[in-house]
Amino acid sequence: MTNMPKHSGKFLLTTLFVSILLVTGCRINYSFTGASIAPDVKTVYIDYFPNRARVVNPTLSNTFTEALKDKFVNETGLTLRNDQGDLEFSGEITGYDIRPLSIQKSNDGRDVASQNRLTVTVKVKFVNNKDHDQDFNSTFSAFFDWDSTKNLSDVEDQAVSDITEQLVDDIFNRSVANW
């Protein structure tokens, strides 16, 4: 007869417990992205987000909308629909604002900014057609700072990319990661 180490019984018990959980399933599906989506949620609809800001970046609406779609398709396994889905997102871009930061005195005594900030604001309506308690209508904003020795046109592509990524992450986390 083989002597079994004392801890092997615990290992077998733990393995059995985990196996039972996997076979019976849970009410919530979890992913490595932190999303917790009910198993009956299968589809997502993301409407086009028009740019209603006073200053309009001509590519921002498409960039933002496509990034939001990509995030949900790639990180949740949900099927993207062209109309009604189990989860639905709509809204608009409401702000594209540039402000000076870090005001300092120049050598000639004038006030000058050492940095500038681009802030993008998006209004989002989220509807969970499987659990309306999770619905929300919220505003999200993100910003990008750059050295004032550069023009916006020098950094705008990078700024829009970084801001879009942050906005999409915040919306994703609020809607399906329950943060």
N, C-alpha and C positions, 0 to 999 in steps of 0.2 A: 504494500500500500504506500502511496506517495504522501509525504507530508506537505500540506498546503499552508502557505503563509497565512497569518491571521488576517491580513488586510484583503485577501482575495475574496472573502465572503462579502465584504463591503463593496468591492468592485463589482461583483456579480449582482448584488442588490441594486446598486446605482445604475448599472447597465440595463437591468430589467425595468427599473422605474423610467429611465429615459426612453426606452423602447416603447413602453406603454403610452407615454405622452405622445410620441411620434405617431403611433398607430391610431390613437383615439383623436388626435388633433386638438387644436385650441380654437377658441372663438375668434381670436385675432391672429392674423398672419404677420410675422415679423420678418424684416429683411436686414441685410447688412447696412443699409442706408439709414436705419432708424425709423423707417416707416412702419406704422401699425395700421393695417388696413383690414377691415372685416372681410371674411372670405366671400361674402355675397356681393362685394364691390368688384366689378369686372371691367368697367369702362370709364373713360374720362373724356370730357368735352372741354376744349379750351378755345374760347372765342377770341377773335382778333382784338387786340388792345389798341385802339386808335390813340394818336398823340393829340391831346387837347391842351398841351402846355402853351404858354405865351411864346416861348422860343421852341421851335420845332426842329429836331434832328430828323432828317428825312428817312433814315434807316432804322431808327430806334423802335418803332412799333413792330416791324417785322422781326428785328433782332430779338426783342423781348419775348414776343409771342412764340417764336420758334424755340427759344431757349427753354421756356416753360413747358412746351410740349415735349421736347427732348428729355427733360428732367423726369417727367412722369412716365414716359414710355420706357426709358432706359433703366430707371431705378425702382419701378414698382411692378412691372409686368402687366400693367393695365393696358387695355386696348384703346387706342385713340379713336374717337368717333367724330363724325362731321356734324352731328347734331346731338341732342340729348344724351347724356351719359349718367352713370351712377354718381360720379363727381362732376361738377360743372364749375368752370371759372370764366368770369367775364369782368370787364372793367375798362379803365382808361388810364393813360399816362397823363397826369395832371400838372407835373412840374418838371422843368429842365432849367435849373437856376445856377448862375455863376456868381460867386461872391468872393471878395478879397478876404484873406485871413492874415493874421500876424502882422498887423500894421506897425511899421517902424518909421523913425525919422531918417530921411536920407541926408547926405552930406550938406545939401543946400537947405535943410530944415523942412522939406516937404514930407507929408505922410505918404508912405508907399507900402504896398503889400509885399511881403516876402513869399507868400503862397496864395494860391487861389483854390477854390473848392467848387466842384460841379456836383450838384445834388439832383437826383432824379426821384420823383414821387409818383407812385402808382396807386390808384384806387382799385381794390379787388373785391368782387362779390363771389363768395364761394358757397355752393349749394351741394350738400351731401344728400342725394335723393334716397339713401338708405337709412340715414339718421340725421334728421333735421336739427337735432340739438347741437350738431357740430357746424352748422352754417355760420358764416360771418360776413360782414361787410366792413372792411378795414382799409386803412391807408398804410402803405409801406414806403420807406425812403432809404436811400443809400447814397453815399458820396465818395468822391475821389479828389484827393488833394494833389497839387503839383506846384513846382517852383515857378514863381512869377516871371522868371527870365524866359520862360517858354510860353508860346501862344497856345490857346485852346486847340487850334488846328494841329499842333505838334503832338498833343497827347490825347486827343478826343477818341480815337479808335480804342486805345488801351483803357481810357476812362470808362467808356460805354461798356466795354467787355467786362471790366471788373465790377462795375455797378450792376449790370444785368445779372451776373453770377450771384452777387450778394442778395439782390431782390428775389431771384428765383429760389435761392436756398431758404430765405426767410418765409416765403409763401409756402413752399413745400413743407417746411418744418411746422408752420402754423396749421396747415390743413391735414397732413397725414402723419406727422411725427409727434403731434400733440405737445409741442413745446410752447 
